[in-house]
């Protein structure tokens, strides 16, 4: 644990904070779909958002395996997969107790199709994707809800600091709780509404 705390501080320059347990029956919005599908086995309302149409057949197969039919104790209305960029995803009036997301790491990863990063520079990416993603996530966060963003960057970029400053400036009701990390390059930034 001490090693992880040391790594987290080196990655983001902030204090680590333990991830809370979220009560059973909570509503969660996961945009880190690979991680979020595990919530299905706990009977938790799950909403996944991913713009990559090529990945949705696999998501639906996983959902079918975890929620096989209407006799299940986890009816299919507990699951929603939205094939859309977060900027245009229709989340209705739904609020979530936990929003966990792992957005693209600007130019560290290569995405295809609707998930491809088209912005030419970091500032443009922050203005057209990262900040709107934070705004939308926060607008659907329940009172006392948690926002966790898995976001890594190369040393020559500053979008993590930009995001921290943006949320502190534009969403003063959000309390920054710090970072937890499972690797040197993958901090989870955490806020509480």
C-alpha positions in Angstrom: 0.0 0.0 0.0 2.8 2.4 0.8 4.4 1.7 -2.6 1.1 2.5 -4.3 0.7 5.7 -2.3 4.3 6.8 -3.3 3.6 6.0 -6.9 0.3 7.9 -6.9 2.0 11.0 -5.4 4.7 10.9 -8.0 2.2 10.4 -10.9 -0.2 13.3 -10.1 1.5 15.2 -7.3 -1.5 14.8 -5.0 -2.4 12.8 -2.0 -3.9 9.3 -2.6 -7.4 8.6 -1.2 -9.1 5.2 -0.7 -11.9 4.3 -3.1 -15.2 4.0 -1.1 -17.5 1.0 -1.2 -20.7 1.9 -3.0 -23.9 0.3 -1.5 -25.6 -2.4 -3.3 -28.5 -1.1 -5.4 -26.5 2.1 -6.3 -26.7 3.4 -9.8 -23.4 3.6 -11.6 -22.4 5.1 -15.0 -19.3 3.5 -16.3 -17.7 4.7 -19.5 -14.8 2.5 -18.9 -16.9 -0.3 -20.2 -14.4 -3.2 -19.8 -14.3 -2.5 -16.1 -17.9 -1.5 -15.6 -19.5 -4.7 -17.0 -18.4 -6.4 -13.8 -21.0 -4.4 -11.9 -23.7 -6.4 -13.6 -23.1 -9.4 -11.4 -23.8 -7.3 -8.3 -27.3 -6.3 -9.6 -26.3 -2.7 -9.9 -27.9 -0.4 -12.6 -25.2 -0.2 -15.3 -24.9 2.4 -18.1 -22.0 2.2 -20.5 -21.1 4.8 -23.1 -18.7 4.1 -25.9 -18.7 5.6 -29.4 -16.9 2.6 -31.0 -19.6 0.7 -32.9 -17.1 -2.2 -33.5 -16.9 -2.9 -29.8 -20.7 -3.0 -29.1 -21.3 -6.6 -30.3 -18.8 -7.8 -27.7 -20.4 -5.7 -25.0 -23.8 -7.1 -25.9 -22.4 -10.7 -25.7 -21.0 -10.0 -22.2 -24.3 -8.5 -21.1 -26.2 -11.6 -22.5 -23.8 -13.9 -20.6 -24.3 -12.0 -17.3 -28.0 -11.2 -17.8 -29.2 -14.3 -19.8 -33.0 -13.8 -19.8 -36.0 -12.3 -18.1 -35.9 -14.9 -15.3 -32.7 -13.3 -14.1 -32.7 -11.4 -10.8 -31.0 -8.6 -12.8 -33.5 -7.6 -15.5 -32.3 -6.2 -18.8 -33.6 -2.8 -17.9 -30.8 -2.6 -15.3 -28.4 -2.5 -18.3 -27.9 0.2 -21.0 -25.2 0.4 -23.6 -25.1 3.7 -25.4 -23.2 3.8 -28.7 -22.3 7.5 -28.8 -19.6 9.9 -27.9 -20.3 11.2 -24.4 -20.8 14.7 -25.7 -24.0 13.5 -27.5 -25.1 10.5 -25.4 -28.7 10.7 -24.2 -28.6 10.0 -20.5 -32.0 11.6 -19.9 -32.6 12.8 -16.3 -30.7 9.8 -14.8 -28.3 10.4 -12.0 -25.6 8.1 -10.7 -23.9 7.4 -7.4 -20.7 6.5 -9.1 -19.3 7.6 -12.4 -16.2 5.8 -13.4 -14.6 6.6 -16.7 -11.3 6.0 -18.5 -11.3 8.4 -21.4 -8.7 8.4 -24.2 -5.3 9.6 -23.1 -5.1 12.2 -25.8 -2.3 11.0 -28.1 -1.1 8.0 -25.9 -3.6 5.6 -27.4 -4.9 5.0 -30.9 -8.6 4.8 -31.4 -10.6 4.0 -34.5 -14.0 5.0 -35.9 -16.2 7.3 -33.8 -13.7 7.0 -30.9 -10.8 8.4 -32.8 -9.2 11.5 -31.5 -9.4 14.2 -34.2 -8.2 17.2 -32.3 -4.8 18.5 -33.4 -3.4 19.7 -30.1 -3.9 19.2 -26.3 -5.7 22.5 -25.7 -8.3 21.8 -28.4 -8.8 18.2 -27.1 -9.4 19.6 -23.6 -11.9 22.2 -24.8 -13.8 19.9 -27.2 -13.6 16.6 -25.3 -12.1 16.5 -21.8 -13.9 19.5 -20.3 -17.3 18.6 -21.8 -16.9 15.0 -20.6 -16.3 16.3 -17.1 -19.3 18.7 -17.3 -21.7 16.0 -18.5 -20.4 13.5 -15.9 -20.9 16.0 -13.1 -24.3 17.0 -14.3 -25.5 13.4 -13.9 -23.8 12.8 -10.6 -26.1 12.3 -7.6 -25.6 14.3 -4.4 -22.8 12.6 -2.4 -21.9 10.8 -5.6 -18.3 10.0 -6.6 -16.6 10.8 -9.9 -13.5 8.7 -10.7 -11.5 9.4 -13.8 -8.7 7.1 -14.9 -6.4 9.4 -16.9 -2.8 9.1 -17.8 -0.5 11.4 -19.7 3.1 11.7 -21.0 5.5 14.0 -19.2 5.3 16.5 -22.0 1.5 17.1 -21.6 -0.5 18.9 -18.9 -4.1 17.9 -19.4 -4.4 16.3 -16.0 -3.5 19.6 -14.3 -5.8 21.4 -16.8 -8.7 19.1 -15.8 -8.0 19.6 -12.1 -8.0 23.4 -12.5 -11.1 23.3 -14.7 -13.2 21.3 -12.3 -12.0 23.4 -9.3 -12.9 26.6 -11.2 -16.1 25.6 -12.9 -17.6 23.1 -10.4 -16.9 24.5 -7.0 -19.4 22.1 -5.4 -17.1 19.2 -6.3 -14.6 18.2 -3.6 -11.4 16.8 -4.9 -10.4 13.7 -2.9 -7.0 13.0 -4.5 -5.7 10.1 -6.5 -5.3 6.4 -6.3 -3.2 4.4 -8.7 -2.5 0.9 -9.8 0.5 1.7 -11.9 3.0 4.5 -12.3 1.2 5.9 -15.3 -2.5 5.3 -14.5 -3.9 7.5 -11.7 -7.6 7.6 -10.8 -8.6 11.1 -10.0 -11.4 11.3 -7.5 -14.1 13.9 -6.6 -17.1 13.9 -4.3 -20.3 15.9 -5.1 
